[in-house]
Amino acid sequence: MINTGALTLGNITWLVAAMGFVIAPHVERLPWWASLVCLGAGAWRWWIARTGHRTPGWIVMMAIAVAITAGAFVEYKRLFGREVGVMLLIVMLCLKVLEMRMKRDAMVVIFLGFFLALTNFLYSQTILMGAYMLGCVWLLIATLIGFNRINSEPTIGDRLKPAGWLLLQSIPMMLVFFFLFPRVTGPLWNTPQESQARTGLSDSMSPGDISKLSQSDAVAFRVEFEGPVPNSTDLYWRGPVLGLQSGRGWRMYDAPPLDRISAEALSAEVKYRVTMQPHNKTWLFALDVPSRLPADSVLMPDFQLRAREPVNALKAYSIGSYLNYRLDAEGSPAERQKYLNYSSRINPRTIAFGKEMRQKYPDTKMLIEEMMRMYNQEFTYTLEPPLLGANPMDEFLFDTKMGFCEHYAGSFALLMRAAGVPARVVTGYQGGEVNPVSRLLVVRQSEAHAWTEVWLPDTGWLRVDPTFAVSPLRINRGMSAALGPVGVFDNMAEADKLGILRSLAYTWDAVNSEWNRWVVGFNQDRQRNLFQGIGIPDVDWRMLAIWLIGGIFVAGGVVGVFLLALAYRSRKSPIDAAFERFCAQIARHGLIRAQTEGPVDFLKRIERERPQDYANAKQVIDAYVAARYAPSAIDVSFRRRFIRLARRFRAL
């Protein structure tokens, strides 16, 4: 048996539960065996607190730690980095819970729990995650209060109420640090960023890729236009451009960026601001064709817009585009030649058909029109096309004739190349939906799309979308109009005849947009603009440090003055305040207690003048005397019993 001190069963239960809540969001990212270790360590420590057995010795703990470290290396192939670092922190912290022997060990675990709560924001910075982590911090503070209560076992209210009050007091300081702490352009710590899976477009395309992506309701980006939102047929958001045809699909060419934009504008510039969700790649999205580049971005020769660093966090950028343009009309023959290459080992029927159509229609524009007529009359647009084999384009064009946008864009580009016309596949998003609450255009993964560009003399690169020939509704009115409800968001209409759920969804999306804009997206530029708005044009880290120190003193002073004022107003103890409420209940019926009248004398007068209230009043006054004057007043239960009786008393 060991002397546990503050390590009672109640405190251990709270600690294990609080750590469980903090770890819970990480479970989906942890290896299964790591989750089992955490669960086993927590259950084992709770059993020790319940039975009084000894904690495991240092040899057992060292063996478990070595085994976990070896397992981490096998799982992640390294011991440094975000994923493996967070996993080791979680599991080792659970082992620390298991080996706790003194109150000091519990304090270390709780403080590490606060740090572990921060690691959840490495993966998600949504409103829900922020609220959940705030709740976890509340539980950790409540657990800390329990370990510091000496004379009695605190109830749930004794833990949560002061913990919540401490959180409220921290709000001014939190605001000071949020607005005044110097923002940096990079992360506060440098750890290798694993290529975690994110929903979004890829640098390659095979039949079926985009159709799977289009079943997701996840937001890809939001757009705020300076003027009216363009027509849906103009909303082609250019992303990865796939010019290399190989095997079953397409992938990107590697090339150095352009020195300048070589597009000729045929319409006025459309200005807008994009707020893009992280996708762990470098490409940015813009309407064809960009008129100017955002900061820290480059333009590739195929007019693909890319960031200089992978987009691993929410990214906002302002940009302009020309919706009508002439693109690369004077392109070099060498550049065009690479968009004529194709693999002759597969899809022989498609290649032969392209050559045949070229002989039949020497004029390229007539050839394109005939191809569009063929797609329109013979093909079906579907989200679930049949599986394709070793020659996917042959089977699609001549057998199944059912497909999604990647089938049409890929097959048309291959036909054009076989016909001697430079062609490439462009992937991105098409369309979007205006949120009536925020007035922002919301582009979801379900708007993922692929189309084709062909090069014509004196015209340059021309967008040709064979999907439009097959399903005009897809381009004019979106995916749901073409195929019916797609994903949870669009399926709301089936069960939401009054539109209530959809209105709530719009409102929630608008709230998320503002959260991303003012909280997650509060970067160095926004901080600088904040100070410029109050008349301070030049702000560096030294000035911010001075403002931060001043803000800390001001916030601390405000909280201190508030607490002093509250203490002055609450000079009476809770026991005396409850007794005064009891006396006020009697006074409403004409029996007023004199200031010099003691509680026992007052009870005697109640017996004489209001005998109907005597029995209930005696319970209250006896409890008051015990809580106020008897030595047992140090027992919290006496005070709590009296306050409860006083609140429940009602004169008859």
N, C-alpha and C positions, 0 to 999 in steps of 0.2 A: 504494500500500500504506500502511496505517496501523498504528501501534503499539497493539495491542489490550490489552496487559498481561494482566489477569485474564480478558479476554473470549475465552477459549478455546472451541473447538468443544464440549467437554464441558459447560462452564458455561452456554453459550448454549442448548444442548439442554435442560439441566435447567430453565433459566429459561422457555423457550418452553413446555415441557411443563407446568410448574407453573401458568403463566398460563392455559394451555388448560383445565386441570382447574378452576380458579376460575371461568372464564367459561362453562364447559359448561352449568350449570343455567340461564343466562340466554338460551341460544341460542333456545329456543322463544318468547321474548318479543322478540327482536331482529328488526328488518327483515332480509330476506334479504341485502340488499346490505351491511349492517353486518357480518353474519357472514362474508361473503366478504372484506371489508376486513381483518378480524381474522385470518382464515386466511392471506390473502396476505401480510400484514405479518410474521406469524410465520415463514412459509416463506421469505420474502425475507431476513429477518435470519439465519436458519439457513444459507442459501446464502452470505451474506456471510462468516459465520464459517468456513465450510468452504473457500471459495475465496480469502479475503483481499481481496476487492474493497472499495471504499469504500462507506460508507453514503450514502444520498441527501443531496443538498445542501439548504440551508434553503429555497431557492425551491421545490423539488419538495415538501418537507414542508409548506410553507405553503399551496401550491395544494391538496394533498390535504386539509389541515385545513379550508380554506374550503369545499371541495366537500362534505365530510362535514357541516359545520355547516348548509349550505344544504339538504342532503338531510334532515337532522333536522328542520328547520323545515317542509319540504314534508310529511314523514311525520307529524309530530305537531301541526303548526300553531302551535307555540310552542317556545321554547328553555328554559323553566323548568318544573319539575315532576319528579315521581319517575321516570316512565317515560323521558322524554327525557334527564333528568339522568344516570340510570344508563347509558343507551345511549352518551351522549357520553363518560362516564368510561371505559367499556370500550374504545371505539374509539380515543380519544386515548391511552389507556395502551398499546394495541397499537402506535400510531405511535411512542410513546416507546421501546418495545422496538426498533423498526426503526432509530431514529436514534442508539442508544447508541454512544458512542465511547470512554468511559472507565469505570473501575470505579465511580466516583461515580454515573454514570448508572444503572448496574445496581442500586446500592443504593436509589436513588430508586424505580425500578420495583418492586423487591421490597417496599418499605415501602408503596407504593400498592397492591400486590397484597393486603396484609393488610387494607387498608381496603375494597378491592373485595370481599373475601370476606364482609365484614359486610353488604354490600348484598343478598346472597342471602336474608338473614333478613327483608328487607322484604316478601318474597313467600311464604316458607315458614319455619315454625318447628317442623317435625316432628323426631322423633328421627333419622330418616335424614338429613335435611338437616344437623342438628347434627354427626352422625358424619362426613358427607362433608366439611363445612367444616373439621372438626378434621384430617382427612387432608390437606386442601389447605394448612392452616397448617403441618403437618408437612413437606410438600414445599417450601414457601417457606423454612422455616428451614433445611432441608437444602441448598437452593440457595444461601442466604446463607453457609452454612459453606463450600461449595465455592468461592465467590468470595473467601473470606478465607484459603484454603489457598494457600501461596506456592510451596513447593519441589517439590510433586508434584501430579499429578492424582488427586484422591481417588476411591476406589471407591464403589459404592453403599452398602456398609456404613459406610464412613468418613463418609458424609453422613447417612444415616438414623439410625444409632445415637446419635450426640451430639444430633441434632435431637429424637429421641424422649426422650432423657434430659432435655433442656431443657424439653420439654412437661410431663414428670412433675414437675419442680421447680416449675412454675408453678401446679400444682393448688391448693396452700394459698392463694396470692394470689387465684386465681380465685374460690375459695369466699368469701373475705373480701369481695371486691367484689360478688359475687352477693347475699349476705345483708345487707350493710351500706351499699351505695351507695344514697343516697336515691332512692326511687321517686317518679316524677312522674305526674300524672294524664293528661297529654297526651304527644305525641311529643317527643323531644329536639330535633328540628328541624321547622320548619313548611314543608312543601312541598305544593302542590296534590295532592290524592288523586284520581287518575283513576278513573273508574267502570269498573274492570276487570271482566271477565266472571267470575262465580262461579256455581256450581251452586246453585239454590234457587228459591223461589217468586217470582213477579213481582207487580206491582201491577195486572196485567190478566190475562185468561184467554180464550183462544180454543180451539176444538176441536182437540185434539192436544197442547196445551202440557204438561199434567200427565202424560199417557201417556208422553211422551218423558222427562220427569224421573224417572218411576218405574222406569226401566231403569238407574238409577245406584245403586251400592252406597255412595256417599259418605255419611259420617256427617253428619246435620244437627245433632243435639245429643244429649247424654247427660243422664239424669235420675237423681237419687238421692232416693228417697222416705224420709221419716222412719218410715213404717210399711209395711205390705204394699202391693205394687203393685196398683192397681185392676184390675178386669176389662178385657179388651180393648175391650169395647163402650163403656166409659166413657173411653177414651183418645182423645179428640178434642182435638188440639192446635190451638187457634185461632190463625190468622195473618191475612193480608190479607182484609178483607171487601169484596166487590165488589157495590156497589149500583147502579151506573150501567150500564144496558143500552144498548149502541149498536153498530151494525154487526153484525159476526159474533160479538162476544164481550161481555165484561163488564170493568168497571174500577172503581177506587175513587172514592168521593166525597171531596172535600176539606171538612173541618169542623174547628172548634176542639175541643180536648180537653174532657173532662168535669171538673167540679169535685169530684165524689164518685162512688162506686160505688152504683148504684141497683138492685142485684139483691137479691132476697129469698132467703135461704138456706133450703133444705128438707132439708139433711143436714149432717153434721159437716164441718169443714174438713180438707182433705187438704194436708199440707205437703210440700214437695219443693224440690230445688235443681237448676237447669238449668245446664249448661255448653254453650254454643252456639258452633258454628263460625262464623267470619266470613262474612257474605253481602253486605256492602256496602249493606244497606238498614237501615231504622230499626225494622222490626217485630221484636217478641219473641214467643215462643210460650209459651202457658199452657193448662192444661186449662180447659174451660168450667165455671164462669165464675170469674174471679179474685176472691179475697176481699180481697186487699191488693196493693199495687203495690211492685215493687222500687224501689230507689233510682235516680234519674235516668231515670224512665220516666213516661209519661202514658197515660191510657185515653181512647180515642176514643168518640164517641157510639154507635158500632156495637160497642162492647166489644172493639175491636182494641187490643192492648197494643203500645206503641211506645216505643223508646228516644229520648232527646233528641238523640242523635248517631248517625250510621250505624255499624253494627257492623262495623268494619274489622279487628278483632282478636278473639281468643278472649274470650268474655264469660260470666261466671258470675253468677247471681242467684238469690236465695231468694224463694219465692213460695208462696202458698196458694190453694186453689180450693175451690168448692162444686160437687160433681158433680151434685147435684139442686138446682134453683133455679127461681125465677120471675123472668123478665127483662123489665123495662120494661112491666109490665102496664098502667100508666097513661100510656103514651106519648102525646105530643101528636099531634093529627090532622095538623098541618103536617109533622111528622117522618115520619109514616107515609105521607103522600101521595107523597113522592119515591120510595118503594119500590113505587109502582104504575105508574110511568112505563115506557114501552117504545116502541121504534121500530115504527111501523106500516107502514114502507116495505118491510120484509123479513119473511120467515116468515109470510105471510098465513094459511096453513093451520093453523099452530100457534095463532095468535091466535084464529082462528075456532073451533077445536076447544076452546080454553079457555073461550070464551064459551058454547059449546054445552053443555059439561059443567057449567058453573055453573047454567044454566037447568034442567038435569036433576037436579042435586044442590044444592039451595039451602043445605043444611047443610054448613059448611066441613069439618067432621071427616069426614063421609061422602064428600065430594068427594076429600079426601086419601086416604082408604082405597081409593076406586075407582081413583085414579091409581096407587097402589102396586100394586094388583092387576093393572093393565094392564102396568106395567113387569115385574112378576114373570112373567107368562104369555107375553108377546110379545117380550121383548127379551133380548139376549145380551151378556154381559160379556166384553170382549176388549181386549187391549193394542194390537191393530193393526186399528182400525176402518177402513172404507172412507173415502176422501177425500170431503169434502163441498163443495158448490158455493156459489152466491150466497145461497141460503136454507138455511143449514146445519141449523137445527132442523126445518124442514119435511122435508128429506131424511132426517134421522135418525129422526124420529118415525113417518114414514109410508112410507119406502122401505127404508133399510138396516136399521134397528132393531138395530144393533150399535154398541157404544160403550164408553167408559171413564167414570170418575167425572165428568169435566167435562161430558160429554155429558148425563148424567142430571141433574146439579145445574143446569146451564144451562137445559135444556129444561123441567124441572119449575118452576124459578123463573119462566120466561116464561109457562108455562101458568097458574100461580097469579096472576100479575099480570093476565093477560087475563081471568081469572075474578073479578077485583076483590079479590084477597087480597094484602096487602103481603108481598113476598118479597125475599130477597137471597141471594147466593151467598157462602159462607164457604170460604176455602181454608186449608190448613194440612197437618197430618199426622194420620194415624189409626193407632193401635197402637204397635208397637215390640217389641223383643225383649230379654229379660233376659239379660245376659251372666252365665253361671254362675260365671265367675272373679271378676269385679269386683262382681257383684250390682247393676250399674247397668242401667237401661233404656236401650237404644241405639235411637235413632230415626234411620233412614236416609232418604235421598232417595226410595228405593223405597216408603216409606210416605206419600208426598205424596198428598193427597186433597182432594176438594171435596164439600161438602154444602150443604144449603139450610136457611134459617130462614124461617118464615112467622109472621105476627103474627095472634093470635087474641084476641078480647075476653075479659077476665078471666083470660087465661093469659099473655099477652105473647108474646115471641118464643119459638117452639118449634122445636127442631131436627128436621128431617125429612131423612133420608138415603135418597134413592131407590136409591142403589147397594146398600143393604142388601136392598131388595126384589128386586133382580136377582141379587145374589151375596152371600148371608149369610156365606159362607166368608171373603170379603174383610174383613169387619168383625170376625168372631169369631176368625179364625186368621191373617189377614194375606194379603199379595199372593201369596206362593208357594203357599198352600193353594188359592187361587182360580184361579190361572193356571199353576201349575207353577213351577219354578225361574226366578227373575228376577234377572239380574245374576250377576257372578262369585261373590259370596258364597254365594248360594243354589244355584248350579250345582255347588258343591263336593260336594254329596251324591251327584251322579251318579258321580263318580270316587273318592269317599272312603267306601267301604263301612264301614270301621272307625271313621270319625269322627276320624281323626288330624289331617287338615288343618283340620277345623272347630275342633278343640280348640286347635290352634296359632293359628287366626284369633281365637278368643276371648281367648287369652292375650295376643296382640299388641294387640288392642283394649284390654285392661285395662292393659297397659303404656303405651299411648298416652294413656289416660285419666289415669293418674298423672303422666305427663310434662306433660300440659296443666294439671293441677291444681297441681303443685308447682314447675314450671319456667316454662312459658309464662304460667301464671296467677298467678305470684308478684308480686302488685301491691302497692299502697300499703297496702291493708287487711290482706293476709296478712303483710306486713312488720311492721305495727303489732301484729297478733295474736302474732307470734313474740316480740316484746319483752314484751308483756303476759304471755306464758307463763312468762318468766323473772323476773317481778316488776317490770318497768319499765312503768308504765301510760301515761305521757305521753312520746311520742317525737316530736321535731321534727327538721328538717334539721340544726340546729346540733348536737344530741346525736348524730345519725347521723354527722356529719362527724368528731366527736371519736372515736367508736367506730371509724370507718373508718381514721383515722390510727393509732390504737392497734393495730387489727387488722393493718395493713400492717407495723408494726414487729414484732408478734408472729410473723406468718407468715414474714417475712424472717429473723427470729432462728431460728425452728424449722428452716427450710431450711438456714441457715448452719451451725447446730450439726450437723445431719445430714451435710452435706458434709464438715465438719471431721472428724467421727467416721469417715466412710467413707475419707477421705484417710489418717487415722492407721492404720486397719486395712490399707490398701493401700500401705504405704510401699515395699514391694518393687516394682521395675519389672515389667512383664509378661514381660520376657525372663528375669529371675531366677526369677519364679514358675513359668514353663514349664520351666526347667532343674531346679528342685526337683521338679516332677512327674516328669520323666524319671529323676532319681536315685531317686525313690521306687519307680518301676517296677523298677529293677535291685535295689533293696534287698529287695523281696519275695522275691527268689531268693537271698538271703544275701550279696550283694555291696554293702556299705555304704560310701559315700564319706565319708572323714574331712573335718572342717571345714577343715583346713589343706591338703587335697589339691586341687591345681589340676585343671582339666578335661582338660589334656593328659596329666598323670600318671594321672588316673582312667581315661582311655581305654586307656593302656598296661596297667593292671591288668585291665581288661575283656578285653583281648586274651589275657592269660595265663590268667585264671581262667574266663572265659565266652566262648570263641572263637566260639560259635554266634551271639552277639549283637554281635560286633565290627563287622561290616559296617554294620548299621543304626545302631549306636551312634556309629560314626565320622561318618556323615552328620549326625547330630544335634549332636555336639560340634563338628564343623567349622563348622556353621552358627551355633552359639552363639558360638564364638570370633570369627567374622566380624561377627556382630551386636553383640557385647558390647565387643570391644576394638579392632577394626579401624576405620580412618577411615570406612569405608563404612557404619558403623553409623547415620550420618545418613540413609541411604536406607531408606525405609519397607519396601521389598520384602525386604531382608535380614532385618529383624526379623519380618516376616510369614512368610517362608519357614521360619525357625527355629521359631517358635511352632507352625506347622502340622506340621512334622516331629516335634516333641516330643510333641504331642498324639496323633499316630498311632503312636508307638513302643510296641511291646508286646514284653517280654522272652520269649524262646523257652524 
